[in-house]
Amino acid sequence: MSEITVSVTFRHIEPTASLKQYAEQKIHKIGKYFSHPLQAHVILAVDARQRQLAEVELHTHGAMIHGKEEHEDLYAAIDLVLDKIERQVRKQKEKHKVKRRGKKA
């Protein structure tokens, strides 16, 4: 499990400790896929039409993984975007395994 530096930005909504803590807990679960330090930037926002938006940028060793979701509930939007990020991470790890197959260590 790697160390993850998480920054949370609130746009057009009042920052709350519970939302920040929830996003950080969810992001730290993705650390199990990596052995090196990561940086994550989470943006939680409400747009002009009152849609709840969650956006995550995960900076890994040599790549950036990005996801964005909207939902009526901000907690649900966080869950949805992190599911999307986790799928992308697993896909990237699987590609890396396929490339290394057959090579001596």
C-alpha positions as CSV (number, residue, x, y, z in Angstrom):
1,M,0.0,0.0,0.0
2,S,1.4,3.3,-1.0
3,E,1.3,6.8,0.6
4,I,-1.2,9.1,-1.0
5,T,-1.2,12.9,-0.7
6,V,-4.7,14.1,-1.1
7,S,-5.9,17.7,-1.7
8,V,-9.6,18.5,-1.7
9,T,-11.0,21.6,-3.3
10,F,-14.6,22.9,-2.8
11,R,-16.1,25.0,-5.5
12,H,-19.4,26.9,-5.0
13,I,-20.2,24.9,-1.8
14,E,-19.4,25.3,1.8
15,P,-16.4,23.1,2.8
16,T,-17.3,20.5,5.3
17,A,-15.0,18.2,7.3
18,S,-17.2,15.2,6.7
19,L,-17.1,15.5,2.9
20,K,-13.3,16.0,3.0
21,Q,-12.8,13.0,5.3
22,Y,-15.1,10.8,3.2
23,A,-13.3,11.7,0.0
24,E,-9.9,11.1,1.6
25,Q,-10.9,7.7,3.0
26,K,-12.2,6.6,-0.4
27,I,-9.0,7.7,-2.2
28,H,-6.8,5.9,0.3
29,K,-8.4,2.6,-0.7
30,I,-6.9,3.0,-4.2
31,G,-3.4,3.0,-2.7
32,K,-3.5,-0.8,-2.5
33,Y,-2.9,-1.0,-6.2
34,F,0.4,1.0,-6.0
35,S,3.8,0.6,-4.3
36,H,5.0,4.1,-4.9
37,P,3.7,7.5,-3.5
38,L,0.7,9.1,-5.3
39,Q,-0.9,12.5,-5.5
40,A,-4.6,12.9,-5.7
41,H,-6.6,16.1,-6.3
42,V,-10.3,15.9,-5.5
43,I,-12.7,18.7,-6.7
44,L,-16.2,18.8,-5.2
45,A,-18.5,21.3,-6.7
46,V,-22.0,22.4,-7.4
47,D,-22.7,24.0,-10.8
48,A,-25.1,26.7,-11.9
49,R,-27.9,24.1,-12.4
50,Q,-27.4,22.7,-8.8
51,R,-25.8,19.5,-10.0
52,Q,-23.4,17.9,-7.5
53,L,-20.0,17.2,-9.2
54,A,-17.0,15.1,-8.1
55,E,-13.8,15.1,-10.0
56,V,-10.6,13.2,-9.2
57,E,-7.1,13.5,-10.7
58,L,-4.7,10.8,-9.6
59,H,-1.1,11.4,-10.5
60,T,0.8,8.1,-10.6
61,H,4.3,7.1,-11.6
62,G,4.3,8.3,-15.2
63,A,0.6,8.6,-15.7
64,M,-2.5,10.7,-14.8
65,I,-5.8,9.1,-14.3
66,H,-8.9,11.4,-14.4
67,G,-12.5,10.8,-13.6
68,K,-15.6,13.0,-13.3
69,E,-19.2,12.2,-12.1
70,E,-22.3,14.0,-11.2
71,H,-25.2,12.9,-9.0
72,E,-28.0,14.4,-6.8
73,D,-26.0,13.5,-3.7
74,L,-22.3,14.5,-3.4
75,Y,-21.4,11.4,-1.4
76,A,-22.8,9.2,-4.2
77,A,-20.9,11.3,-6.8
78,I,-17.7,10.6,-4.9
79,D,-18.5,6.8,-4.8
80,L,-19.2,6.8,-8.6
81,V,-16.1,8.7,-9.6
82,L,-13.9,6.5,-7.4
83,D,-15.4,3.4,-8.9
84,K,-14.5,4.8,-12.3
85,I,-10.9,5.6,-11.2
86,E,-10.5,2.2,-9.7
87,R,-11.6,0.6,-13.0
88,Q,-9.0,2.7,-14.9
89,V,-6.3,1.8,-12.4
90,R,-7.0,-1.9,-12.7
91,K,-7.0,-1.6,-16.5
92,Q,-3.7,0.2,-16.4
93,K,-2.2,-2.4,-14.1
94,E,-3.4,-5.2,-16.3
95,K,-1.9,-3.6,-19.4
96,H,1.4,-3.3,-17.5
97,K,1.3,-7.0,-16.6
98,V,0.7,-8.0,-20.2
99,K,3.6,-5.9,-21.5
100,R,6.0,-7.6,-18.9
101,R,4.8,-11.1,-19.6
102,G,7.6,-13.2,-21.0
103,K,10.4,-10.9,-19.9
104,K,13.0,-12.0,-17.4
105,A,13.1,-10.1,-14.1
